[in-house]
Structure formats: C-alpha cells, structure tokens
Amino acid sequence: MDVFEKRILAGIRENHLIAQGSTVITGVSGGADSVCLLRVLTALRHLLAIEICVVHIEHGLRGQSALEDEAFVRSLCSSLHVSCHTEHVNVRQMAEREGLSLEEAGRKARYECFERCRIQTGADRIAVAHHAQDQAETVLLNLCRGSGVRGLGGMRLQSGYLIRPLLEESRDEIEAYLKRCGQDWRTDETNFQDVFARNRIRSHVLPQLIRINPRSMEHICRTALFAQKAEEYLEKQAAGAAGKSVRFEEGRVFIDIQCLMQEEDLLREYILRSAVKLLKGGSGLKDIGFVHVRMLEKLLEMPPGAKADLPDGITAQRTGGRICLSIGPWTAQEEEKLYLWRPGDGLRAEQFTLEGPVFTGKMQLCASSVYGFDGETVSIELREASKTEQIEEKKYTKWLSYDTMKDNLCLRTRRPGDYLVVNAAGGKKKLKDYLIDEKVPAHLRSNVLLLAQGSHILWAAGLRISEAAKVTSVPDKHRKMICIQAGDPENV
C-alpha cells in the first residue's frame, strides 16, 4: 500500500469519516484532486468494505473541453470498475434565474446533484476532494469577507454527510501520488482565470504569502484547526447559557434581554446565533452571517417596537424586555399577549390576553404582586397612606391613589377610545393625541405599557399618570396608595 494511501486510511479511521460497509458518493471532475480521491478510495474499498458511486457534473460553460472531461471520467470509472452518474446543468441560466454568481451557482448545482444521488442510492457519505490549499484559500476568502471564528475555521473534515478525506494533504503530495500511480488527469483552464475571487487568491495572494514564509499555507491551515476547536467550545458554552435566556414557544423564539446581557460579549453573539438556529430548525444557520448577528445585537439597545429583518423571512422584534424571533411578522393581537406570574412560580404560571383583566376587584390587591408584561417586570404594591410618606417622582415609579379607583384594573397596550384625565377639573385628552403631542413614534405607540380602568388610562409607563388618580401629598382622604414600578426596581 502506498504511504499516501496509508495516511488517508489512518485519517478516515481516526476521524470516523467512513463506517465499514458504507456507500460513498464521490464527486469527480477529472482534475488532479478528485482523480486522486477516487484512486485512493478504490484502493481502500476492500479494507473499508465500501461501495463507490462517482458523480460528475458538466456545467455547460466550457463547451468541447467539458465534454472531454466527462468522457475522461467515464473511462476512468470503467477502468476502476466504479459506477458513474453524470449530469448536465446550465449554470449560467441558474445564476441569472437565482441572482447568483457563476461560482456560487456552480457550487450550488454540484451539491444539489450530490444530495439527490445520495438520497437515490441510500449512500452514507458524500466525499469531495478539497485539500490543504483549498482550505487556505477558504480561510483567506472568509477573512476578506469579514468572518468570525467560524469562518476562520474554514472547511471541516466532516459536515453532516459531506466528508473531505484529503483536507490535510497538499497539492504537491496529491500530484506526486498520481505520478507514482501512473495516473493522468484533466486540467480545467478556468482555474487560472482571474474572474473568480478564489482564483485571484490562488494565483496572486497565496504565492506572495509563501514568498514571505514558505510555510504560510501550513500555518493558515493550523490556525483553521484551532479556530474550529474554539468554535466548538464557544458553541457548547452558548448552548448551556442559552437555557437561561432563550425559549421556544408556539413557533417563536423569545430572548430575555436582561439574562442575555449578563453574559460575556462574545458568548452573547453565540447565544443569539443559537436562538436563530433554534427557530430555523433543520436549516441551521444557512444564510445567517456576521452582519445579521450585529443587527440582533443592536436591537438589545433599541426601544420597544424596533425590528430587524433577517434572511429566510425571519423577523426580530424588540418587545419590552425581550427580543422575539419569528418567521414572518407578528399580528397586533399576538403582540398583545400578557403573562402573569408570582415570585418563584416561573415565567408562565398563567396566561392572559387583553380580553380579560389581569386582576378584578380590590381585594386582590391586599398584598404586593409582580406581573410580567411582554418580558418587562411590573410590580404593584398596596400600602397604607402615611402623612410622613415621601412621594418620589421617577420616570418608571409612580404613586396612585387607590381610593379613587374602581374594580377591573388591567395592564395592557392601547385600544380605541383610551383617554387620560389631564387636569384637576377632570379634563380629558385622547391617549392617541397625547402620544402624538409627546412625539412618540407611530410604530412604538402600541408598545406603551398602560395601567387602565376601562378606557381611563391611569398610567402610561414612562410618560405620565392620570390627574384623577395622582398623589402629590398624602391628605387624610387617601387611606391607601399603589406604588407601581415597571422594569428593574433598581433602575426605575
């Protein structure tokens, strides 16, 4: 057995790339890399007890030269007693139809074909011939595009069904092996054209780096392995932390901002990624890049109602103390859900919609209660009035006269007909007009938290309270008062 074959066999076994008795789809273009992969796998097929099925794709871009490549691959498979499946794809039409570059369209066509063949044959693996130089090119491309740790990790030895048995081998070693076997190969002339970004890195950037340090490519690949390990560690840490701040419910993902902000900056990014992955399910983080994670991070600092649109129809919305991820936009009714809990009971002891009151009757205010409105903490405390009581005026802490209130209080968002009492004489003002006068943006007006008694708004959180329930001093007529706080009591 050739020393090169021994090394690939050791790598396959050490990394559990192919199980005994598997069927392996092998992509073969006719170039040196894929021909090497096929020759190695056929040399090892009896040891591994595998069946090999070659797939060759003709992209419709290179005319007669491409047809000669196809004939070469068919002849090679026949000589090696391997089945061969070929497909013809018009990559140029596909690129125009789907708005892709030729490079992207070609890659998509290849992997779609590989996957179809895998399903049809019941194959266990799809083997492709990426090698160390491809890895270095990928890392540099990702770095130029603005990648994070995952992109710096480049390609993996295994990604689902896809395996890359040659990933740690150099192009020189590949060609040397083929020469020892007396095996020729085809050369794709487009690999040397500067039309594609990868080709420019291959022809210009990598050679310059190798002049700086002959071991540049080796060092880039070693860094990629380190980045892969770092990525795996961060994902594990994020998975544990996400249990505190991320919740999947009724087809949506909710991210608790307060819990999330307690994590380290880098871990926060990974938790946000895991939240998107949870929403998308099987499709994982496909099409979700660095820029989209940054959009979610910006939402953490924006006011309620702020939104961001992510790929695949994902809507991210800041609602109170949470970010809500959903496929498609929320309806107004869905945004007006109210969650009630008592300290220690967990987040969803009960659920109320705005059709029913949060609490009915004064007797239910005999003790302090803590409520949740769309992720925000709202505490309501009933206390006996005292002439020595100090009334502190804060934006999110207000005092109201309990004796002026009737039954059927509730926490909610705005409805048609809502009004405020704006002076001691009982003058009223429509809530809509008040919010306009206060220059509250239109898209945020439905997110203002209200303590309401019917259509009478006793308190618009962060704005003002009704004059009809206002307490500025504690005269004898005020026997009881309500202290209401929204958000974290330390910051209100």
C-alpha positions in Angstrom: 0.0 0.0 0.0 1.3 3.5 -0.9 2.3 5.7 2.0 -0.2 8.3 0.8 -3.0 5.7 0.9 -1.9 4.6 4.4 -2.1 8.2 5.6 -5.6 8.8 4.2 -6.8 5.5 5.7 -5.5 6.5 9.1 -7.2 9.8 8.9 -10.5 8.2 7.8 -10.4 5.8 10.8 -9.2 8.3 13.3 -11.9 10.8 12.4 -14.6 8.2 11.8 -15.3 9.6 8.3 -16.5 6.4 6.8 -18.0 3.4 8.5 -17.4 -0.2 7.3 -19.9 -1.2 4.6 -20.9 2.3 3.6 -21.8 3.6 0.2 -19.9 6.7 -0.7 -20.9 9.3 -3.4 -17.6 10.6 -4.8 -17.5 13.9 -6.8 -15.1 13.6 -9.7 -14.5 16.5 -12.1 -11.4 14.9 -13.8 -8.9 17.3 -12.1 -6.0 16.0 -10.1 -7.6 16.4 -6.7 -10.8 14.5 -7.5 -9.0 11.8 -9.5 -6.6 11.3 -6.5 -9.6 11.0 -4.2 -11.2 8.3 -6.4 -7.9 6.4 -6.8 -7.4 6.4 -3.0 -10.9 5.3 -2.2 -10.8 2.5 -4.8 -7.5 1.3 -3.3 -9.1 1.2 0.1 -12.5 0.0 -0.8 -11.8 -3.7 0.2 -10.3 -2.7 3.5 -13.2 -0.4 4.3 -15.8 -2.7 2.6 -17.3 0.3 0.8 -19.2 0.8 -2.4 -18.3 3.8 -4.5 -20.6 5.8 -6.8 -19.0 8.6 -8.9 -20.9 11.7 -9.7 -19.7 14.1 -12.5 -21.4 17.4 -13.3 -21.0 19.2 -16.6 -21.7 22.9 -16.0 -22.4 24.0 -19.6 -19.7 26.6 -19.6 -16.7 25.1 -21.3 -18.0 23.5 -24.5 -16.0 20.7 -26.0 -13.4 20.8 -23.2 -16.0 19.9 -20.7 -17.4 17.1 -22.8 -13.9 15.7 -23.0 -13.6 15.9 -19.2 -16.8 13.8 -19.0 -15.5 11.2 -21.3 -12.3 11.0 -19.3 -14.2 10.4 -16.0 -16.4 7.8 -17.6 -13.3 5.9 -18.9 -11.6 6.2 -15.6 -14.6 4.8 -13.7 -14.9 1.9 -16.2 -11.2 1.0 -15.7 -11.7 1.1 -11.9 -15.0 -0.8 -12.0 -16.9 2.0 -10.4 -20.4 3.2 -11.3 -20.6 6.7 -12.8 -23.5 9.1 -12.9 -23.2 12.3 -15.0 -25.5 15.3 -15.1 -25.6 18.4 -17.4 -26.6 21.7 -15.8 -26.9 25.1 -17.4 -25.1 27.0 -14.6 -25.3 30.3 -16.4 -29.1 30.2 -16.6 -29.3 29.1 -13.0 -27.1 32.0 -11.9 -29.3 34.5 -13.8 -32.5 32.9 -12.5 -31.5 32.9 -8.9 -29.3 36.0 -8.8 -26.1 34.2 -8.1 -22.6 34.5 -9.4 -21.4 31.7 -11.7 -19.1 30.5 -9.0 -22.0 30.3 -6.5 -24.4 28.7 -9.0 -21.8 26.1 -9.9 -21.3 25.2 -6.3 -25.0 25.0 -5.6 -25.6 22.8 -8.7 -22.9 20.4 -7.6 -24.1 19.9 -4.1 -27.7 19.6 -5.1 -26.7 16.9 -7.5 -24.6 15.1 -4.9 -27.6 15.2 -2.4 -30.0 13.8 -5.0 -27.7 10.9 -5.7 -27.2 10.3 -2.0 -30.9 10.0 -1.5 -31.5 7.9 -4.6 -28.7 5.4 -3.7 -29.1 5.5 0.0 -25.4 6.5 0.3 -24.0 7.2 3.8 -21.4 9.8 2.7 -20.5 12.3 0.0 -16.8 12.6 -0.5 -15.2 15.7 -2.1 -11.6 16.4 -2.9 -10.8 19.6 -1.1 -7.2 19.8 0.1 -4.9 22.0 2.2 -4.5 24.7 -0.5 -8.4 24.9 -0.8 -8.5 25.2 2.9 -6.0 28.1 3.0 -7.9 29.8 0.2 -11.2 29.5 2.0 -9.8 30.9 5.2 -8.4 33.9 3.4 -11.7 34.5 1.5 -13.7 34.3 4.7 -11.2 36.7 6.4 -11.6 39.2 3.5 -15.4 39.0 3.7 -15.4 39.8 7.4 -15.8 36.4 9.1 -15.9 35.5 12.7 -14.3 32.5 14.4 -16.4 30.0 12.4 -15.3 31.4 9.1 -11.7 31.4 10.2 -12.1 27.6 10.8 -12.6 27.2 7.1 -13.9 23.8 5.9 -14.4 20.8 8.3 -13.3 17.2 7.7 -16.9 16.3 8.1 -20.1 18.4 7.7 -23.1 16.2 8.0 -23.0 13.6 5.2 -20.1 15.5 3.5 -16.5 14.4 4.1 -13.2 15.7 2.9 -10.6 12.9 3.3 -7.8 14.9 1.5 -8.3 18.2 3.5 -4.9 17.9 5.3 -2.9 17.0 2.2 -1.0 19.4 -0.1 -1.5 19.7 -3.8 2.2 18.6 -4.3 1.5 15.4 -2.4 -1.6 14.7 -4.4 0.2 15.1 -7.7 3.2 13.1 -6.5 0.8 10.2 -5.6 -0.9 10.3 -9.1 2.5 10.2 -10.8 3.5 7.2 -8.7 0.3 5.5 -9.9 0.9 6.5 -13.5 -2.4 8.2 -13.5 -3.0 11.3 -15.6 -5.7 13.9 -15.1 -7.5 16.8 -16.8 -6.8 20.5 -16.3 -9.6 23.0 -16.1 -8.3 26.1 -17.8 -10.8 28.3 -15.9 -8.9 27.6 -12.7 -6.3 30.1 -13.8 -8.6 32.9 -14.9 -8.9 35.9 -12.6 -12.7 36.1 -13.0 -13.3 34.4 -9.7 -12.2 35.7 -6.3 -10.8 32.3 -5.3 -8.7 32.1 -8.4 -7.2 35.5 -7.6 -6.2 34.3 -4.1 -4.8 31.1 -5.6 -2.8 32.8 -8.3 -1.7 36.0 -6.6 -2.2 36.2 -2.8 -1.0 32.7 -1.7 2.2 32.9 -3.8 3.0 36.2 -2.2 2.4 34.8 1.3 4.6 31.8 0.5 7.4 34.2 -0.5 7.1 35.8 2.9 7.1 32.4 4.7 7.3 29.1 2.8 5.2 27.5 5.5 2.4 30.1 5.2 -0.2 27.7 3.9 0.6 25.2 6.6 0.2 27.9 9.3 -3.1 29.1 7.9 -4.4 25.5 8.0 -3.2 25.0 11.5 -4.9 28.3 12.6 -8.1 26.9 10.9 -8.0 23.8 13.1 -7.5 26.0 16.2 -10.5 28.2 15.2 -12.6 25.1 14.7 -11.8 23.9 18.3 -12.5 27.4 19.6 -15.9 27.4 17.8 -16.9 24.1 19.2 -16.0 25.3 22.7 -18.0 28.5 22.3 -21.0 26.7 20.9 -21.1 24.3 23.9 -20.8 27.3 26.3 -23.5 29.1 24.5 -25.8 26.1 24.5 -25.6 26.0 28.3 -26.1 29.7 28.7 -29.0 29.8 26.2 -31.1 27.7 28.6 -31.4 30.7 30.8 -32.2 33.3 28.2 -33.7 31.6 25.2 -37.2 30.0 25.0 -39.0 28.3 22.1 -42.8 28.7 22.3 -45.6 28.4 19.7 -43.3 28.6 16.7 -41.4 31.6 18.0 -38.2 32.1 19.9 -38.0 34.6 22.9 -34.7 36.0 24.1 -34.7 37.5 27.6 -32.5 40.6 27.3 -31.7 41.0 31.0 -30.4 37.4 31.2 -28.6 37.8 27.9 -26.8 41.0 29.0 -25.3 39.2 32.0 -23.2 37.1 29.6 -19.8 38.0 28.2 -19.9 39.9 24.9 -18.5 37.0 22.8 -20.8 34.5 24.3 -23.8 36.8 23.7 -23.1 36.6 20.0 -23.2 32.8 20.1 -26.4 32.7 22.1 -28.1 34.9 19.5 -26.9 32.6 16.8 -28.2 29.6 18.7 -31.6 31.4 19.1 -31.8 31.8 15.3 -30.7 28.2 14.8 -33.5 27.1 17.2 -36.1 29.0 15.2 -34.8 27.7 11.8 -34.6 24.1 12.9 -33.1 21.8 10.2 -31.7 24.6 8.0 -29.4 25.7 10.8 -27.6 29.0 10.3 -27.6 28.9 6.5 -27.6 32.5 5.1 -27.1 33.9 8.6 -23.9 35.9 8.7 -21.9 38.3 10.9 -24.0 41.3 9.8 -27.2 39.6 10.9 -25.9 38.9 14.4 -24.9 42.5 14.6 -28.4 43.5 13.7 -29.7 41.5 16.7 -27.1 43.0 19.0 -28.3 46.5 18.0 -31.8 45.5 18.9 -30.7 45.0 22.5 -30.1 48.7 22.9 -33.2 49.9 20.9 -36.6 50.9 22.3 -39.6 48.5 22.2 -41.1 48.2 18.8 -37.8 48.2 16.9 -37.5 45.5 14.3 -34.9 43.8 12.1 -35.5 41.6 9.0 -33.2 38.6 8.6 -32.8 36.2 5.8 -35.5 33.5 5.2 -38.4 35.7 6.3 -37.2 35.9 9.9 -38.5 39.0 11.8 -36.7 40.1 15.0 -38.6 42.5 17.2 -37.7 44.2 20.5 -40.8 43.9 22.7 -40.3 45.1 26.2 -37.6 43.1 27.9 -37.3 40.6 25.1 -36.3 40.0 21.5 -38.9 37.9 19.7 -37.8 35.9 16.6 -40.5 34.7 14.2 -40.9 33.5 10.7 -43.0 36.4 9.2 -44.4 39.4 11.1 -46.4 39.3 14.2 -50.1 40.4 14.2 -51.2 43.1 16.6 -53.2 40.5 18.6 -50.2 38.3 19.0 -48.1 41.2 20.3 -50.7 42.0 23.0 -50.2 38.8 25.0 -49.9 39.3 28.7 -48.0 37.0 31.1 -48.7 36.9 34.8 -46.6 35.3 37.5 -45.9 35.4 41.2 -42.4 35.5 42.5 -40.9 32.0 42.5 -43.6 30.5 40.2 -41.7 30.6 36.9 -42.4 32.8 33.9 -45.6 31.2 32.7 -47.8 30.2 35.6 -50.8 31.7 33.8 -51.5 33.5 30.6 -54.0 36.3 29.9 -55.0 38.0 26.7 -56.2 41.6 26.8 -59.8 40.4 26.5 -59.8 39.7 30.2 -58.5 41.7 33.2 -55.2 40.9 35.0 -57.0 41.3 38.3 -60.6 42.1 39.2 -61.7 43.6 42.5 -59.8 45.5 45.2 -59.5 42.5 47.4 -56.9 41.0 45.1 -54.6 43.9 45.9 -54.2 43.0 49.5 -50.6 42.1 49.0 -47.8 43.0 46.7 -47.9 41.4 43.3 -45.4 41.0 40.5 -46.6 40.9 36.9 -44.9 40.3 33.6 -45.9 42.3 30.5 -44.1 41.2 27.3 -40.9 40.5 29.2 -41.0 43.5 31.5 -41.3 43.2 35.2 -44.2 45.3 36.7 -44.6 45.3 40.5 -47.7 46.7 42.2 -47.5 47.4 45.9 -50.5 48.4 48.0 -49.7 50.2 51.2 -51.5 52.3 53.9 -51.0 56.0 53.4 -49.0 58.0 55.9 -48.7 61.7 56.3 -45.0 61.3 56.5 -44.8 59.3 53.3 -42.2 60.7 50.8 -43.6 60.7 47.3 -40.6 60.2 44.9 -41.1 61.2 41.3 -39.3 58.8 38.9 -39.9 58.0 35.3 -40.9 54.4 35.9 -42.1 54.5 39.5 -45.4 56.2 40.2 -47.8 56.5 43.1 -51.6 56.4 42.6 -54.5 56.9 45.0 -56.1 53.5 45.4 -59.2 55.1 46.9 -60.1 56.8 43.6 -60.1 53.5 41.7 -62.8 51.1 40.8 -62.7 47.4 40.0 -61.4 45.9 36.9 -57.9 47.3 36.6 -55.6 45.8 34.0 -52.2 46.1 32.4 -52.4 46.3 28.6 -51.5 48.2 25.5 -53.6 50.9 23.9 -57.2 50.5 22.5 -59.5 52.8 20.6 -61.2 55.2 23.0 -58.5 55.4 25.6 -58.1 58.7 27.3 -56.2 60.5 30.1 -57.5 62.9 32.7 -55.1 65.8 32.3 -56.2 68.4 34.9 -57.7 68.7 38.3 -61.0 69.8 36.8 -61.4 66.4 35.1 -60.5 67.5 31.6 -59.8 64.5 29.2 -57.5 64.0 26.4 -57.4 61.1 23.9 -54.4 58.9 24.5 -53.7 58.9 20.8 -53.5 62.8 20.8 -51.3 62.7 23.9 -48.8 60.3 22.4 -48.7 62.4 19.2 -48.0 65.5 21.3 -45.3 63.7 23.1 -43.7 62.8 19.8 -43.9 59.1 20.5 -43.1 57.4 17.1 -46.1 55.9 15.5 -44.6 52.4 15.3 -43.9 52.5 19.1 -47.3 53.7 20.4 -48.8 50.3 20.6 -45.9 49.2 22.8 -46.5 51.7 25.6 -47.5 49.8 28.8 -50.7 51.1 30.3 -52.4 50.6 33.7 -56.1 51.0 32.7 -59.5 51.1 34.2 -61.8 50.6 31.3 -60.8 53.3 28.8 -59.4 55.5 31.5 -55.6 55.3 31.4 -54.3 55.7 35.0 -50.7 55.4 34.0 -48.8 55.4 30.7 -45.4 53.9 31.7 -42.5 56.3 31.3 -44.8 59.2 30.4 -47.5 60.3 32.9 -50.3 59.3 35.2 -53.9 60.4 35.3 -54.7 63.5 37.3 -57.7 61.7 38.6 -55.5 59.2 40.5 -52.5 61.3 41.1 -50.9 61.6 44.6 -48.8 64.6 45.3 -49.2 64.6 49.0 -50.9 62.3 51.5 -54.0 64.1 52.9 -56.5 62.2 55.1 -58.7 61.3 52.1 -56.0 59.0 50.7 -56.2 56.0 53.0 -54.3 53.6 50.6 -51.9 54.1 47.8 -50.5 52.0 45.0 -46.8 52.1 44.2 -46.3 50.8 40.6 -42.9 50.1 39.1 -42.0 48.9 35.6 -38.7 47.3 34.8 -35.9 46.5 37.2 -36.7 48.3 40.6 -33.0 49.3 40.9 -33.3 51.3 37.7 -36.7 52.9 37.9 
